[in-house]
Amino acid sequence: MAPLFKWLGKESHRGTPVVVKMENPKWSMVELEGPCDEEDFVIGNNTSRGDKGRGKNAKQLTWVLLLKAHRAAGCLASVAPALFGLASAVKRRVASGRTDVENDGVGGGREKENHTVKARFYSFIKGFLLFSVVLLCFEVAAYFKGWHFGAHGLKLEYLWGASFGMRGVFDWLYSRWVLIRVEYLAPPLQFLANVCIVLFIVQSLDRLVLCLGCFWIWFKKIKPVPKVGDVDLESGEKGFFPMVLVQIPMCNEREVYKQSIAAVCNLDWPKSNLLIQVLDDSDDITTQSMINEEVQKWQNQGANIVYRHRVIREGYKAGNLKSAMNCSYVKDYEFVAIFDADFQPTPDFLKRTVPHFKDNDELGLVQARWSFVNKDENLLTRLQNINLAFHFEVEQQVNGVFINFFGFNGTAGVWRLKTLEEAGGWLERTTVEDMDIAVRAHLHGWKFIFLNDVECQCELPESYEAYRKQQHRWHSGPMQLFRLCLPDIIRSKISIWKKFNMIFLFFLLRKLILPFYSFTLFCIILPMTMFVPEAELPAWVVCYIPATMSFLNILPAPKSFPFIVPYLLFENTMSVTKFNAMISGLFQLGSAYEWVVTKKSGRSSEGDLVSLIEKPKQHQRKSSAPNLDELKEEIQLQEKKAASKKKHNRIYMKELSLAFLLLTASARSLLSAQGIHFYFLLFQGISFLLVGLDLIGEQVE
C-alpha cells in the first residue's frame, strides 16, 4: 500500500522504544511503548525521599513531556507526506480515467441492460447535482442582496410586499422562488422527511432491542449445549459420528483453493464417515487442472475426497450445489457441511457442531461464526469487520436463541439432509440461495442454532470494487426472495408471531426499510432541506441517534472504537449501492440477477503458514512431461489474458456526484447558520469523495 494508507492497515509498534539516562547516577528512567506511558517507569537505586523524591518526579514529568512533544512533532511532520500521497493518488485516479460506468458497460445483452438501469440512476443524481449548484449560486446572490432570514423568519406578507414593491428583477424572482418553496415544495418534503424519521426510529428501536437481547444472553450466559460431548475418536465410547458430507463450491478461485481443501481434509472425523466434494465451476482450464491436481494429491494421502466439474454451468452456486446433491451416493449421508472456497475450518469444527443434532430431531441447521484473517488490512476491511461482528454477535445470536431462525450465511454451517429435502432443495431463482433455503426450511417447522463460540476463518474483500459488488448481490437477492416467498409465508402453518417476524422484521425492516431511509433521508432529503429550509430535520435525527446507533454497532468489536466516525459516514455512503440493489431486486430490474464471485487475495492464517513450512514437500507435483508442457502453454495463455484484465482502481461516478451534491448543500447550510447540519454534510461529502475516488480500499500501484 502507498504510505498514505499504511496507518489504516495492520497495527504496528506504537512509537519507538526510548531509554532516557539521567545525569544523576543514583537512578534511571525507562519509557515503555504506548500512548499513555507517563507511569511506566523503572526506578532503581533511589534511596532518597521527601523533597528529593518530589524533585525527581518533576524531572521525570519534564522528560515525559519532552518525549511526548517529540512524538507529536513526528506526527505533524508526517502530515505533509500524507497529504502529498493523497494528492498523488487523486491525480493518478483522475489521469487514468477509468470509471465504474466504463467497467459495467462491458459484456453481453444482460450487462447492457444493467448498464442502462444504472445510467438512469446516475442521470438522476447528476440532474439533482446540477440543480443544487444552480440553486446555490442563486442563494448566494440573494444572501449578498440582503435576504438574511432562515426558516422561522419567513413571512408571507413580507414576501408579497416585496413583490409589489418592485425592488428589482432579482428580488422579484427570489421572492417568487421563496413562495414556491413555502407553498409547494416544503409540505411534501417535510411529510417525506417525517415518514423517514418514523422509519428511522422504528429501525433504531429494533436495533436497540437486539442489543438488549445480546446483553441478556451474555448476562445469563445462555449458550447452546449439545447432548453429546466431545469424545475420544480412538475409544469411540458414547461417540456420535454420523455420516457427514462436506461440500466446497468454488469458481475460478485459484488464490484460495489450496487453503480450503487442506483445512477440510484435516477435519478431525472418522475417514469412513466423511466424504469431501470439491465442486469446481471454474471456466478457466488452468484453474481446473490446478484444483484437480490438489484433490489427487490429498487422495494419495488417504483423504476421502472427490473432484466434480459441471459441463453445463447454470444456476451459479445454487446450481452447483443442486447438481452435487443429485449424486447417487449422497443418500448414504445424514448431514452436509458447506464451506466456501476461502473458508478454513479448524480440525474440531465437526466435533463442535454435529453433536448438537443428537436427540434433537427438530434441528435442521447449525451455523458457525466467521472470523477474518485480513480484518486489519486496510480501512475498508476494518469497517467491514465492525458490520459483520454486529451481524454475528447480535443479530444471528439473538435470533438463534429467542426465535430459532436466522438467515443461513451460505457457508460454515451444517445442514441435516432431510431438512434440505423437505424444503425443496437448492433453487436458482435468486442470488441468495442460502437465505432462500433457510426461509423455506423455517416454513416447514425446522429450527436453527447459531454457535457464537465456533469460528471459521475466511477473507474480507480488500478492494471497494469487490465489496460493492458483494453488497449489491446481498441486498438485491432478499428483495427478489421476498416477492417470491410472501405468498408461501402467508399460507404457511407457522404461528402468527413467526409470520410477523419473517415479513416485517426479517424482510421489510432489515432488508428494505434500512437501505431506503438511509439513502433517502441522509443523501436526498437532508441536502434538499438546505435549499428548502422551510422543511427541517432536527439535530437529533442528523447527529444524536446515528451516533448512538453507531456506538451500539461497534460494541461487538471494541478494538474498532477509533473508527466509529468513519464507520458512521461509510455506512451512509454505502446506502447508495444498497438502495440501488434493493430497488433492482424489488422491481426485478436487470442488475438484480448479477452474480459476481467476490475477489479473494489468498491470505492465510498463521496456522496455515506454519503447516506450509513444516510440509514443504507437499508442493511438489508428479506429472508427465507432456502434461507439464501443455500446462505451461496454458499458463502463458492465461497470463496474457490476465494482463489485459489487470486490476485497477477506478472512479465511481454515482458516489462522486453525491459527494459534490453534499458539499454543495453544506455550503448552502452556512447561509442559514445550521452548525450540526453543516458539519454532517461536509464530512459526509468528504466520505463520498474518498469512496468515489476509490481511496479507502486496496490501492493498486
C-alpha positions in Angstrom: 0.0 0.0 0.0 1.0 3.6 -0.5 2.5 5.4 2.5 -0.7 7.4 2.9 -2.7 4.3 3.7 -0.3 2.5 6.0 -1.8 4.0 9.1 -5.1 2.4 8.2 -3.5 -1.0 7.7 -2.1 -3.6 10.1 -1.2 -2.4 13.5 2.5 -1.8 14.2 4.5 -0.9 17.2 3.2 2.3 18.7 6.2 4.6 18.8 9.9 3.9 19.2 11.3 2.4 22.4 13.2 5.2 24.2 15.5 4.8 27.1 16.5 8.0 28.9 19.5 8.1 31.2 19.5 10.9 33.8 22.7 12.6 34.8 22.1 11.6 38.4 23.9 8.2 38.7 21.7 7.0 41.5 18.7 6.2 39.3 17.5 5.9 35.7 14.2 6.0 33.9 12.9 3.8 31.1 9.9 4.8 29.0 7.9 1.9 27.6 5.9 1.8 24.3 2.4 3.1 24.3 0.4 6.3 24.1 -0.1 6.6 27.9 3.3 5.8 29.3 3.6 8.5 32.0 3.5 5.9 34.7 5.6 3.2 33.1 8.9 3.9 34.8 11.5 1.7 36.3 13.3 3.5 39.1 16.3 1.9 40.7 18.8 2.8 43.4 16.6 5.7 44.6 17.0 5.8 48.4 16.2 9.5 49.0 12.7 10.6 49.9 10.7 13.8 50.7 11.7 16.8 48.7 14.3 14.9 46.7 11.6 12.4 45.6 9.3 15.3 44.5 12.2 16.9 42.6 12.9 13.7 40.8 9.2 13.2 40.0 9.3 16.7 38.5 12.3 15.8 36.4 10.5 12.6 35.3 7.5 14.6 34.2 9.7 17.1 32.3 11.3 14.3 30.3 7.9 12.7 29.6 6.6 16.0 28.3 9.7 16.4 26.1 9.2 12.9 24.7 5.6 13.5 24.1 6.4 16.7 22.3 8.9 14.9 20.2 6.4 12.3 19.3 3.8 15.0 18.4 6.3 16.7 16.2 6.9 13.5 14.4 3.2 13.1 13.8 2.9 16.6 12.4 5.9 16.0 10.2 4.1 13.0 8.6 1.0 15.1 7.7 2.7 16.8 4.7 3.8 13.4 3.1 0.3 12.0 3.8 -1.3 15.0 2.0 1.2 14.7 -0.8 0.4 11.0 -1.1 -3.3 11.7 -1.2 -2.9 14.3 -3.9 -0.8 12.0 -5.9 -3.4 9.2 -5.6 -6.2 11.5 -6.7 -4.1 12.8 -9.6 -3.4 9.2 -10.8 -7.0 8.2 -10.4 -8.2 11.2 -12.5 -5.5 10.8 -15.1 -6.3 7.1 -15.6 -9.9 8.0 -16.4 -11.2 4.5 -15.5 -14.8 4.6 -14.2 -17.3 2.1 -13.0 -19.6 3.2 -15.9 -16.9 2.1 -18.3 -16.5 -1.2 -16.4 -20.2 -2.0 -16.2 -20.8 -1.4 -19.8 -18.7 -4.3 -21.0 -20.5 -7.5 -21.8 -23.4 -9.1 -23.5 -27.0 -8.3 -23.6 -27.8 -8.6 -19.9 -24.8 -6.4 -18.9 -26.0 -3.8 -21.4 -29.4 -3.8 -19.7 -27.8 -3.4 -16.3 -25.8 -0.5 -17.6 -28.9 1.2 -18.8 -30.6 0.8 -15.4 -27.6 2.1 -13.6 -27.2 5.0 -16.1 -30.7 6.2 -15.3 -30.0 6.3 -11.6 -26.7 8.1 -12.3 -28.5 10.6 -14.6 -31.0 11.4 -11.8 -28.1 12.1 -9.4 -26.3 14.3 -12.0 -29.5 16.2 -12.6 -30.1 16.7 -8.9 -26.5 17.9 -8.5 -26.7 20.4 -11.4 -30.0 21.8 -10.0 -28.4 22.2 -6.5 -25.4 24.0 -7.9 -27.7 26.5 -9.7 -29.7 26.9 -6.5 -26.5 27.5 -4.5 -25.5 30.3 -6.9 -29.0 31.8 -6.7 -29.0 31.6 -2.8 -25.5 33.2 -2.5 -26.5 36.0 -4.8 -29.7 36.5 -2.7 -27.6 36.5 0.5 -25.4 39.3 -0.7 -28.5 41.3 -1.7 -29.8 41.2 1.9 -32.0 38.2 2.1 -30.8 37.2 5.6 -33.6 35.0 7.1 -34.0 31.4 7.9 -36.9 29.0 8.0 -38.5 30.6 11.1 -38.2 34.2 9.7 -40.3 33.7 6.6 -43.4 35.9 6.4 -45.8 35.6 3.5 -46.9 39.1 4.0 -43.4 40.4 3.7 -42.9 38.3 0.5 -46.0 39.7 -1.1 -45.0 43.2 -0.1 -41.5 42.6 -1.6 -43.1 41.5 -4.9 -45.3 44.6 -5.1 -42.5 46.9 -4.1 -40.7 46.0 -7.3 -37.3 46.5 -5.8 -35.7 44.8 -8.7 -36.0 41.9 -11.1 -33.7 39.7 -8.9 -35.7 40.4 -5.8 -38.9 39.7 -7.6 -37.6 36.3 -8.9 -36.2 35.3 -5.5 -39.5 36.2 -3.7 -41.3 34.0 -6.3 -38.9 31.2 -5.5 -39.4 31.6 -1.8 -43.2 31.5 -2.2 -42.9 28.3 -4.3 -40.8 26.8 -1.6 -43.2 27.7 1.2 -46.4 26.7 -0.6 -45.5 23.8 -2.8 -42.1 22.2 -2.0 -41.8 22.4 1.8 -45.0 20.5 2.7 -44.4 17.3 0.7 -40.7 17.4 1.6 -41.5 17.7 5.3 -44.0 14.9 5.0 -41.4 12.6 3.3 -38.9 13.6 6.0 -41.3 12.8 8.8 -42.0 9.4 7.2 -38.3 8.6 7.0 -37.8 9.8 10.6 -40.5 7.4 11.8 -38.9 4.5 9.9 -35.5 5.6 11.3 -36.9 5.5 14.9 -38.5 2.1 14.3 -35.4 0.6 12.9 -33.3 2.1 15.7 -35.6 0.6 18.3 -35.3 -2.8 16.6 -31.5 -2.5 16.8 -31.7 -1.5 20.5 -33.9 -4.5 21.3 -31.4 -6.8 19.6 -28.6 -5.3 21.7 -30.6 -5.8 24.8 -31.2 -9.4 23.8 -27.5 -9.8 23.3 -26.8 -8.3 26.7 -29.3 -10.7 28.3 -27.6 -13.7 26.6 -24.2 -12.5 27.9 -25.6 -11.8 31.4 -27.4 -15.1 31.7 -24.5 -17.0 29.9 -27.0 -18.6 27.5 -25.3 -21.0 25.2 -26.4 -23.9 23.1 -25.1 -27.1 24.7 -25.0 -30.4 22.8 -26.3 -33.5 24.5 -23.2 -35.5 23.4 -19.9 -34.1 24.5 -16.6 -34.3 22.7 -15.2 -37.9 23.0 -12.0 -39.6 22.0 -12.1 -40.9 18.5 -9.9 -43.9 19.4 -12.1 -45.2 22.2 -15.4 -44.4 20.4 -17.3 -44.6 23.7 -20.6 -42.6 23.6 -19.5 -41.3 20.2 -21.7 -39.5 17.8 -20.0 -39.8 14.4 -22.7 -39.9 11.7 -22.1 -39.9 8.0 -21.1 -36.3 7.0 -20.8 -34.9 3.5 -18.5 -31.8 3.1 -19.0 -29.6 0.1 -16.6 -26.9 -1.2 -18.2 -24.9 -4.0 -15.8 -22.7 -5.9 -15.4 -20.9 -9.2 -12.1 -19.6 -10.6 -10.7 -19.1 -7.2 -7.1 -20.2 -7.7 -5.9 -17.9 -4.9 -7.6 -19.8 -2.1 -8.4 -23.4 -3.2 -5.4 -25.0 -1.5 -6.1 -23.5 1.9 -9.8 -24.6 2.0 -9.1 -28.1 0.7 -6.2 -28.6 3.1 -8.3 -27.3 6.1 -11.3 -29.6 5.2 -9.0 -32.6 4.7 -7.6 -32.1 8.2 -11.0 -32.3 9.9 -11.0 -34.5 12.9 -13.6 -37.0 11.9 -13.5 -40.8 11.1 -12.5 -41.1 7.5 -15.0 -43.8 6.9 -17.8 -41.4 7.9 -16.6 -38.4 5.9 -16.7 -37.6 2.2 -15.4 -34.3 0.7 -16.8 -32.9 -2.5 -14.8 -30.2 -4.3 -17.4 -28.6 -6.6 -15.5 -26.7 -9.2 -17.4 -24.4 -11.5 -14.3 -22.8 -13.0 -14.3 -22.0 -16.7 -10.6 -21.5 -16.6 -8.8 -24.7 -17.8 -5.7 -23.9 -15.9 -7.6 -23.4 -12.6 -9.5 -26.6 -13.2 -6.2 -28.5 -13.7 -4.7 -27.0 -10.5 -7.7 -27.8 -8.4 -7.9 -31.4 -9.7 -4.2 -31.9 -9.0 -4.7 -30.7 -5.5 -7.6 -33.1 -5.0 -5.5 -36.0 -6.4 -2.7 -35.1 -4.0 -4.9 -35.4 -1.0 -6.4 -38.6 -2.4 -2.9 -40.1 -2.5 -2.5 -39.1 1.2 -5.6 -41.1 2.2 -8.3 -38.4 2.2 -11.8 -39.4 1.1 -12.2 -36.5 -1.4 -13.7 -36.3 -4.9 -13.5 -33.7 -7.7 -16.6 -32.6 -9.6 -16.8 -30.3 -12.5 -20.1 -29.4 -14.3 -20.3 -29.5 -18.0 -23.4 -27.3 -18.1 -22.8 -24.4 -15.6 -26.2 -23.0 -14.8 -27.6 -21.5 -11.6 -24.4 -20.2 -10.2 -23.7 -21.6 -6.6 -27.2 -22.9 -6.2 -27.0 -24.9 -9.4 -23.6 -26.2 -8.4 -24.9 -27.5 -5.0 -28.0 -28.9 -6.6 -26.0 -30.8 -9.1 -23.8 -32.3 -6.4 -26.8 -33.4 -4.3 -28.1 -35.5 -7.2 -25.2 -37.9 -6.9 -26.4 -41.4 -6.0 -24.0 -41.8 -3.0 -25.4 -38.6 -1.3 -28.3 -40.6 0.2 -25.9 -42.5 2.4 -25.1 -39.4 4.4 -27.1 -37.7 7.1 -25.5 -34.3 7.3 -23.8 -31.9 4.9 -21.3 -29.2 5.8 -20.7 -26.4 3.4 -17.6 -24.2 3.1 -16.9 -21.5 0.5 -13.5 -21.6 -1.2 -11.8 -19.1 1.2 -13.0 -20.7 4.4 -10.6 -22.6 6.6 -12.5 -24.6 9.4 -10.5 -25.8 12.4 -9.9 -29.5 12.8 -12.5 -29.8 15.6 -15.3 -28.0 13.6 -17.5 -31.1 13.0 -16.9 -32.3 16.6 -18.3 -28.9 17.9 -21.2 -28.6 15.5 -22.6 -32.1 14.6 -23.3 -33.2 18.2 -26.0 -30.6 18.5 -28.1 -32.7 16.2 -28.1 -35.7 18.6 -31.6 -36.3 20.1 -32.8 -33.0 18.5 -35.0 -34.1 15.6 -36.4 -30.6 15.1 -32.9 -29.1 14.4 -32.1 -28.5 10.8 -29.1 -26.2 10.7 -26.1 -25.4 12.9 -24.4 -22.2 11.8 -20.9 -21.1 13.0 -19.4 -17.6 13.2 -17.0 -16.1 10.7 -13.6 -14.7 11.7 -11.3 -12.8 9.3 -7.6 -13.2 8.6 -7.3 -9.8 7.0 -9.6 -7.6 9.1 -6.7 -5.1 9.8 -5.5 -5.0 6.2 -6.9 -1.5 5.4 -9.7 0.9 6.4 -12.3 -0.9 4.3 -11.7 -4.3 6.0 -11.8 -2.7 9.4 -15.2 -1.2 8.7 -16.5 -4.5 7.3 -15.3 -6.2 10.4 -17.5 -3.8 12.5 -20.5 -4.6 10.5 -20.1 -8.4 10.4 -19.1 -8.6 14.1 -22.5 -7.0 14.9 -24.3 -9.3 12.5 -22.9 -12.4 14.1 -22.6 -11.4 17.7 -26.0 -9.6 17.9 -28.4 -10.4 15.0 -27.6 -14.1 14.4 -27.1 -15.0 18.1 -30.2 -13.2 19.4 -32.4 -14.6 16.6 -30.9 -18.1 17.1 -31.6 -18.1 20.9 -35.0 -16.5 21.0 -36.6 -17.4 17.7 -34.6 -20.4 16.4 -34.5 -18.8 13.0 -32.0 -16.6 11.1 -30.7 -16.4 7.6 -28.2 -19.1 6.6 -24.8 -17.4 5.8 -24.2 -19.7 2.9 -21.1 -21.3 4.4 -19.6 -22.5 7.7 -22.8 -24.4 8.5 -24.0 -27.9 8.9 -27.4 -29.0 7.4 -29.5 -32.1 8.1 -30.1 -33.6 4.6 -33.7 -34.4 5.5 -34.2 -30.6 6.1 -32.9 -29.7 2.6 -35.1 -32.4 1.0 -38.3 -31.3 2.8 -37.5 -27.6 1.9 -37.3 -28.4 -1.8 -33.5 -28.4 -2.2 -31.4 -25.7 -3.7 -33.2 -23.3 -6.1 -31.6 -21.0 -8.6 -34.4 -18.4 -8.6 -32.4 -15.7 -6.6 -28.9 -14.7 -5.9 -29.3 -15.5 -2.2 -29.8 -19.3 -2.4 -28.6 -19.5 1.3 -31.4 -17.3 2.6 -33.9 -18.9 0.3 -33.3 -22.4 1.6 -33.3 -21.1 5.2 -36.7 -19.4 4.8 -38.3 -22.5 3.2 -36.9 -24.8 5.9 -38.3 -22.5 8.6 -41.7 -22.5 7.0 -41.6 -26.3 7.3 -41.0 -26.1 11.0 -37.3 -26.7 11.3 -35.2 -24.9 14.0 -31.7 -23.4 13.7 -28.8 -23.0 16.2 -26.1 -20.3 16.0 -22.8 -21.1 17.7 -21.0 -17.8 18.5 -18.0 -19.6 20.0 -17.3 -21.7 16.9 -15.4 -19.7 14.4 -14.3 -20.4 10.8 -11.6 -18.2 9.2 -12.2 -16.5 5.9 -11.3 -13.4 3.9 -12.9 -10.0 3.6 -12.9 -8.1 0.3 -10.0 -5.8 0.3 -11.0 -3.6 -2.7 -14.0 -1.3 -2.8 -15.0 -2.7 -6.2 -15.2 -6.3 -4.9 -17.1 -5.1 -1.7 -19.5 -3.1 -3.8 -20.4 -6.0 -6.0 -20.8 -8.3 -3.0 -23.2 -5.8 -1.2 -25.2 -5.4 -4.4 -25.8 -9.1 -4.5 -26.5 -9.3 -0.8 -29.2 -6.6 -0.9 -30.9 -7.3 -4.2 -31.4 -11.0 -3.5 -33.5 -10.6 -0.4 -36.0 -8.4 -2.2 -36.2 -11.0 -5.0 -36.8 -13.6 -2.4 -39.4 -11.6 -0.5 -41.5 -11.2 -3.7 -41.4 -15.0 -4.3 -41.9 -16.1 -0.7 -44.6 -13.8 0.5 -47.5 -16.0 -0.6 -45.8 -19.1 0.9 -45.3 -17.2 4.2 -48.9 -16.1 4.4 -50.2 -19.7 3.6 -47.8 -21.5 5.9 -48.8 -23.2 9.1 -46.3 -21.4 11.4 -47.6 -19.1 14.2 -48.7 -15.5 13.6 -45.8 -14.2 15.6 -43.3 -16.1 13.3 -45.1 -14.8 10.2 -44.9 -11.2 11.6 -41.2 -11.7 12.4 -40.4 -13.0 9.0 -42.4 -10.5 7.0 -41.9 -7.3 9.0 -38.7 -7.7 10.9 -36.6 -10.1 8.8 -37.6 -8.8 5.3 -39.2 -5.4 5.4 -37.5 -3.6 8.3 -33.9 -5.0 8.0 -33.8 -5.6 4.2 -36.0 -2.9 2.7 -36.6 -0.1 5.1 -33.0 0.2 6.3 -31.4 1.0 2.9 -34.5 3.1 1.9 -34.4 5.6 4.7 -30.5 5.6 4.9 -30.3 6.8 1.3 -33.4 8.9 1.1 -33.0 10.7 4.5 -29.3 11.4 4.5 -28.4 11.6 0.8 -31.6 13.3 -0.7 -33.8 14.9 2.0 -31.1 16.4 4.1 -29.4 18.2 1.2 -32.8 19.3 -0.1 -33.7 20.9 3.3 -30.7 23.1 2.9 -32.2 24.6 -0.3 -35.7 24.4 1.1 -35.1 25.5 4.7 -38.9 25.6 5.4 -38.6 21.8 5.7 -36.4 20.9 8.7 -34.6 17.8 10.0 -34.0 18.0 13.8 -30.4 17.9 15.1 -31.2 14.6 17.0 -32.0 12.9 13.7 -28.8 14.1 12.0 -26.4 13.6 14.9 -27.5 12.0 18.1 -29.4 8.9 17.1 -26.9 8.0 14.3 -24.1 8.4 16.7 -25.9 6.2 19.3 -26.6 3.5 16.7 -23.0 3.5 15.6 -21.9 3.2 19.2 -24.2 0.1 19.6 -23.0 -1.4 16.3 -19.4 -1.1 17.3 -19.8 -2.7 20.8 -19.1 -6.3 19.5 -15.8 -5.1 18.1 -14.4 -2.9 20.9 -11.0 -2.6 19.3 -12.6 -0.6 16.4 -13.8 2.3 18.6 -11.3 4.7 17.0 -13.1 4.1 13.7 -16.6 5.0 14.9 -16.9 8.2 12.9 -15.6 6.7 9.7 -18.0 3.8 10.2 -21.0 6.1 10.5 -20.0 8.0 7.4 -19.2 4.9 5.4 -22.5 3.2 6.2 -24.3 6.3 4.8 -22.0 6.2 1.8 -22.8 2.5 1.1 -26.5 3.3 1.2 -26.3 4.3 -2.4 -25.3 0.8 -3.5 -27.7 -0.8 -1.1 -30.6 1.3 -2.2 -29.9 0.7 -5.9 -29.7 -3.0 -5.2 -32.9 -3.1 -3.2 -34.8 -1.3 -5.9 -33.3 -3.7 -8.5 -34.4 -6.8 -6.6 -37.8 -5.4 -5.6 -38.8 -4.5 -9.2 -36.9 -7.3 -11.0 -34.5 -5.0 -12.8 -31.6 -6.5 -14.8 -28.9 -5.9 -12.2 -30.9 -7.9 -9.6 -29.7 -11.1 -11.3 -25.9 -10.3 -11.4 -23.7 -12.8 -9.8 -20.0 -11.9 -9.4 -17.7 -14.1 -7.4 -16.1 -12.0 -4.7 -12.4 -11.5 -5.5 -10.0 -13.2 -3.0 -6.4 -12.4 -2.2 -5.4 -15.8 -0.8 -4.3 -14.7 2.6 -3.5 -17.5 5.1 -3.7 -17.7 8.8 -0.6 -18.2 10.9 -1.5 -21.9 11.3 -1.6 -22.3 7.5 1.8 -20.7 7.2 3.3 -23.0 9.8 1.9 -26.1 8.2 3.3 -25.0 4.8 6.8 -24.6 6.4 6.5 -27.9 8.1 5.4 -29.8 5.0 7.4 -28.2 2.1 7.3 -31.5 0.1 3.6 -31.2 -0.4 4.1 -28.6 -3.1 5.8 -31.0 -5.4 3.8 -32.3 -8.3 4.2 -35.5 -10.1 3.2 -35.2 -13.8 4.4 -36.5 -17.1 6.5 -34.2 -19.3 3.7 -33.8 -22.0 1.2 -32.7 -19.3 3.7 -30.2 -18.0 4.3 -28.7 -21.4 0.6 -28.4 -22.1 0.2 -26.8 -18.6 3.0 -24.3 -19.3 1.4 -23.3 -22.6 -2.0 -22.9 -21.0 -0.5 -20.8 -18.1 1.2 -18.5 -20.6 -2.1 -18.0 -22.4 -3.9 -17.3 -19.2 -1.2 -14.8 -18.2 -1.7 -12.9 -21.4 -5.5 -12.8 -20.7 -4.8 -11.7 -17.1 -2.6 -8.9 -18.4 -5.5 -7.5 -20.4 -7.7 -7.7 -17.3 -5.3 -6.1 -14.9 -6.8 -4.8 -11.7 -7.1 -1.1 -11.4 -8.5 1.5 -9.0 -11.3 3.4 -10.7 -13.6 6.3 -10.2 -17.2 5.7 -9.1 -19.4 8.3 -10.7 -22.5 8.0 -8.5 -20.6 8.3 -5.3 -18.5 11.2 -6.8 -21.7 13.1 -7.9 -23.3 12.6 -4.5 -20.1 13.9 -2.9 -20.3 17.2 -4.8 -24.1 17.4 -4.0 -23.5 17.0 -0.3 -20.6 19.5 -0.4 -22.8 22.0 -2.3 -25.5 21.5 0.4 -23.0 22.1 3.2 -22.0 25.4 1.6 -25.7 26.4 1.4 -26.2 25.5 5.1 -23.6 28.2 6.0 -26.1 30.8 4.8 -28.6 29.5 7.3 -26.1 29.1 10.1 -27.0 25.4 10.7 -23.9 24.2 12.5 -24.6 20.5 13.0 -26.1 20.1 9.5 -23.1 21.8 8.0 -20.5 19.5 9.7 -22.5 16.4 8.9 -22.9 17.3 5.2 -19.2 18.4 5.0 -17.8 15.2 6.4 -20.4 13.0 4.6 -19.4 14.7 1.4 -15.7 14.1 2.0 -16.6 10.4 2.8 -18.4 10.1 -0.6 -15.4 11.8 -2.2 -12.9 9.4 -0.8 -15.1 6.4 -1.8 -15.8 7.8 -5.2 -12.1 8.1 -5.9 -11.5 4.6 -4.5 -9.2 5.7 -1.8 -10.4 3.6 1.2 -9.7 0.0 -0.1 -6.8 -1.8 -1.8 -4.6 0.6 -3.7 -3.1 -0.7 -6.9 0.2 0.9 -7.8 
